[in-house]
Amino acid sequence: MSLDPIFTSLTFSDDSWWITEPLPVPFFDGQTLPFNFTVDPESEAWDAAQTAALTFLHLTARARKQTTPQVMADLRFSLEVTSYGDEEYEQEMAAIETSEALWAQVVPQEVWIIYPSIEPATPYVLVSTEPSWEQEHGLQLVLRWGHELVCLMPNEPDVPELTDPQRQGIVHPPLDLKLD
């Protein structure tokens, strides 16, 4: 196991995954988030999982801004299909036009690094957030290899089938955030 120094706080959870102490995440302006790995650090898959996590940790707020159109589309979709029972809130959300105003409504929660069954050789970084418009299910950014935005979906430690570009939340083609 070659453990990058940033992950030295990694400990085994009773729930069969590995977790770090909260780490500063430049994508969210240095806000600290725990990183959860479903990969054992002693396994052959560890190096790729760790590389995906480190790649994500190199993304900045500029990369976050690149995802604004997709997150804005999720907000707009939610406003179309959900009744919040608060007309003033709905008008406030509908009036959001800037990246800054949008991301002010999104609270990052945690980061997962997984190997889904659909692509067992590919690590995914799942960034779980709680946007004000979707507090029940949350909003998760799904990043293949830690830098390719491929999907937005409710928070859950899994990756959906990505082959249908018409499916709600699929980013087609994937958005490469390393071009930051």
C-alpha positions in Angstrom: 0.0 0.0 0.0 1.3 3.4 -1.0 -0.7 5.8 1.1 -0.5 9.5 0.0 0.3 11.7 3.1 -3.0 13.5 2.7 -4.8 10.2 3.5 -2.9 9.3 6.7 -6.0 9.7 8.8 -7.6 6.8 6.9 -9.4 4.4 9.3 -11.6 1.4 8.8 -15.3 2.0 9.5 -17.6 -0.6 11.0 -19.7 -0.3 7.8 -17.0 -2.0 5.6 -15.4 1.1 4.1 -12.4 3.3 4.9 -12.8 7.0 5.9 -10.5 10.0 6.4 -10.8 12.9 8.7 -12.4 15.9 6.9 -9.9 17.2 4.3 -9.9 20.7 2.7 -11.5 20.5 -0.8 -10.4 23.3 -3.2 -13.5 22.5 -5.4 -15.5 23.9 -2.5 -13.1 26.8 -1.6 -11.3 24.7 1.0 -14.3 23.5 2.9 -13.4 20.3 4.7 -15.2 17.0 3.9 -14.6 13.4 4.9 -13.5 11.0 2.1 -15.0 7.5 2.1 -13.3 4.7 0.2 -15.0 1.4 -0.6 -11.6 0.1 -1.7 -9.3 -1.6 0.8 -5.9 0.2 0.8 -4.2 -3.2 0.7 -6.0 -4.1 -2.6 -4.7 -3.8 -6.1 -7.4 -1.2 -6.8 -6.1 1.2 -4.2 -3.7 3.1 -6.4 -6.3 4.0 -9.0 -8.9 4.9 -6.3 -6.4 7.1 -4.5 -5.3 8.7 -7.8 -9.0 9.5 -8.5 -9.4 11.1 -5.1 -6.2 13.1 -5.5 -7.3 14.2 -9.0 -10.5 15.5 -7.5 -8.6 17.3 -4.7 -6.7 19.2 -7.4 -9.9 20.6 -8.9 -10.6 24.2 -7.9 -13.6 26.5 -7.6 -13.1 27.2 -11.3 -13.9 23.6 -12.1 -17.0 23.9 -9.8 -18.1 26.9 -11.9 -17.8 24.7 -15.0 -20.5 22.4 -13.6 -22.9 25.3 -13.0 -25.0 24.6 -16.2 -25.6 21.0 -15.2 -26.5 21.9 -11.6 -28.7 24.8 -12.8 -30.5 22.3 -15.0 -31.1 20.1 -12.0 -32.6 23.1 -10.1 -34.8 24.1 -13.0 -36.0 20.4 -13.4 -36.8 20.3 -9.7 -38.8 23.5 -9.9 -40.8 22.0 -12.8 -41.7 18.7 -11.1 -41.8 19.6 -7.4 -44.2 21.8 -5.4 -42.5 23.2 -2.4 -45.6 24.8 -0.9 -43.8 28.1 -0.6 -44.3 30.4 -3.5 -41.8 33.0 -2.3 -39.1 30.3 -2.1 -39.9 28.9 -5.5 -39.7 32.5 -7.0 -36.4 33.0 -5.2 -35.0 29.7 -6.7 -36.4 30.5 -10.1 -34.6 33.9 -10.1 -31.1 32.4 -9.6 -29.0 33.2 -12.6 -25.4 33.3 -11.4 -23.0 30.6 -10.5 -22.4 32.2 -7.1 -26.1 32.4 -6.3 -26.6 28.8 -7.3 -23.7 27.4 -5.4 -24.7 29.4 -2.3 -27.7 27.0 -2.2 -25.5 23.9 -2.2 -24.0 22.4 1.0 -21.3 19.8 0.4 -21.5 16.7 2.7 -18.9 14.1 1.9 -16.9 12.4 -0.8 -17.1 8.7 -1.8 -14.5 6.9 -4.0 -16.1 3.7 -5.4 -15.7 1.0 -8.0 -19.2 0.4 -9.3 -20.3 -3.0 -10.7 -21.1 -1.4 -14.1 -17.4 -0.5 -14.6 -15.3 -2.5 -12.1 -12.0 -1.2 -13.4 -13.0 2.5 -13.2 -12.9 4.5 -10.0 -15.6 7.1 -9.5 -15.6 10.0 -7.1 -19.1 10.8 -5.8 -19.5 14.2 -4.3 -22.6 14.2 -2.0 -24.3 17.6 -1.5 -27.5 18.9 0.0 -28.9 21.7 -2.2 -31.8 23.7 -0.7 -34.1 22.6 -3.5 -33.5 18.9 -2.8 -32.9 18.3 0.9 -34.7 14.9 0.9 -32.5 13.2 -1.7 -29.6 15.5 -2.1 -27.6 16.0 -5.3 -24.5 14.0 -6.1 -21.9 14.9 -8.7 -20.5 11.7 -10.3 -16.9 12.1 -11.5 -15.3 9.3 -13.4 -11.5 9.1 -12.6 -12.1 12.1 -10.3 -12.4 14.7 -13.1 -15.0 13.7 -15.7 -18.5 14.8 -14.7 -20.7 12.1 -16.1 -23.9 12.4 -14.0 -25.9 14.3 -11.4 -28.2 12.1 -9.3 -29.6 11.7 -5.8 -27.1 10.9 -3.0 -26.4 7.2 -2.9 -23.1 5.3 -3.1 -23.7 3.9 -6.6 -23.4 4.9 -10.2 -26.4 4.6 -12.6 -26.4 3.1 -16.0 -24.6 5.8 -18.1 -25.4 4.6 -21.6 -28.7 6.4 -22.1 -27.8 10.1 -22.8 -31.5 11.0 -22.5 -31.7 9.9 -18.9 -32.2 12.8 -16.4 -28.9 13.8 -15.0 -26.6 12.2 -17.5 -23.9 14.6 -18.8 -23.3 13.7 -22.4 -20.6 14.0 -23.5 -18.8 13.9 -20.1 -17.5 17.2 -18.9 -13.7 17.1 -18.3 -13.0 19.4 -15.4 -9.2 18.9 -15.6 -9.3 21.4 -18.5 -9.6 24.0 -15.8 
